[in-house]
Amino acid sequence: MKLATLKDSTRDGQLIVVSRDLMRFADAREVAGTLQAALDDWSTIAPQLARIGERLEAGSEPSQSFDPRLVHSPLPRAYQWADGSAYVNHVELVRKARNAEMPRTFYTDPLMYQGGSDSFLAPRDPILAADEKYGIDMEGEVAVIVDDVPMGATPDQALNAIRLVVLVNDVSLRGLIPDELGKGFGFFQSKPSSAFSPVAVTTDELGDAWKDGKIHLPLLVSLNGIPFGRANAGVDMTFDFGQLISHAAKTRPLTAGSIIGSGTVSNKRDGGPGRPIAEGGDGYSCIAEIRMIETIEHGGPKTPYLHFGDRVRIEMNDGHGASIFGAIEQTVERHDGEKRQ
């Protein structure tokens, strides 16, 4: 089942069911007005949504053409957005570039930060920033949306709470991060609104690619139309989603609709930290990684962070080359101080 949220005059939009080929959608308001409402009573609502999906695939449900430009992120806002760092290769590179030691606990205990969840970007909304000097970067990730998770849930219990899977552009302002972390109190200004894929999917839509709490498919990232990354989300993921959710729920329950992110998808290849696609490698899911490798190998970075006008695309295809979630496509724009949705 594939679900999306159509933009309307409300903050939380209108829930729709999307066809598997992402070409058509059906109104789901007779079942649930919003995705959050569906998640709040998933055991009752999900089967009804699935029946709409079956009729949509059979051509017997009234439908309209699906346009990803007209949707929000599946949850335009959420009760919780907690992002992990499950790909330890990414963390290793960050610390090595700073000549910082890699604590051994990073291999046994996930890193996680609590992000802002009150204003997600739609998948075709611009990335707004006041200044390029902030070091604007994309971060291609995978995330899951969960049902209620009790405090102290085991990884197996946590896996059973996963209801939907999405892609993420976890935008980072790299130039602001060092001073914020230097205060010893975590990210805030350096982590602006994230964007999510047009469509959220149930794990059965992923087929054999979903196993061991991971998606075993490449995450395709491009910059200005040029392939930038194709790291496999199922490779080098030190902590699976069951472990990440369990970590988040160690000392508190999670409410239905909470989103847990994987962190930047990152692969090690050929005994090293990875190579650009142009050199035969799998590339990177963020600019910071290639800058780290340039720093390690050449003493300093060469690749710039994002400029105003740059275009970012994040997508994942199935084994037949068909888009699963639709694409996050965003242009970097200067924030002009005016209120924008």
Steps between C-alpha positions, in 0.01 A plus 500: 500500500618849409369808680547872450363830628341737253542870572179683590404802711592325828836443667480122483360450150283220367588131507505323163582149381746489209532229236813285497620662177451848656270602214158520670355575841171447682339713770521336844291749697218253549743291705737756657546870433873509571790259522534572870136402554568172318808432714305572819269204422715300260362154574152618400584751227781323312284213367246751369776699328636177354160424347497844336846417365381168360209667322735771372729237347200323348370823347171488689571788742438862392844652453700794371848548357767514769722809492783505759511878476162513675585299811651572839751273663282203606485647851517880460582511871555226755503446873859373483791505253810326634790443263766238560842451349489133413772508233815517709714559190344847484588569865854368453560735209366802687726437797806403295478824304505684836786281629265383773509152653212262425357373832443124499151552641394638161501138376275376780274794590328707229540873469167681482375858512150640542415714198236762438176333397257792492568613142618242248560605140293357218704285259502775234535799738819707473779472753508850648806653663597858579867460405713255301764540770283280721640202306176365352507122453255224409495169687333206328343265752232238561250529785214302651171616650392296800189410694501538880824358643515423874790622710771236516389324181742238370634529144262222388202677659614823340518343152141383537393860564618625158203606291648701210833576334606830340806669352645814658707801412629594843630846410807610698673835536857379544644842571282536810558152643845541665401795718173335600662171594776693675240621748442137600125512453439359150355615167235766458563786253727275293215256431221682310183336369540158338316383187346156447411299190163561331378154600529285814484123443425195710790255527324237285534741204878453527484123445827315555686830530363536854677258733682516832343839571676659201424593137750325275485741207716790378400852601539715188619855561570749222620860502410727210403196294833322551509172700658568840421190705364147471595353838304189593282563804531136609880495499721625787193586710645425844165536678176379338169680549397268783812601692451870421137501613586302813774751578254790465250324728748402772375756753166615354219367283465614140163621373340375178628720218851535639768494228840335549774572246798290396749782466696563181524184289870425461699204366858384534645359180828342390643512850458877518242767572347495152561675168309745282272353232722659233785280629295182495382518861157526656540866587347674799166601648626836621765752399671488838629148433683582179643809672620279784673264259659794317624631833643162598669442162597853397510703819185701424157485333446588134128436450282796607183472698172585328453834326175685435353351184642151554258211450491190720316175416464198730323182388499121533408255224391138521676215323318586176604866508163637611489775762366371832445820699506765229782753501596776737594783263606830653670819391709706742363852534586808701259565787361848446348544845143459377277233654492191276326166531 
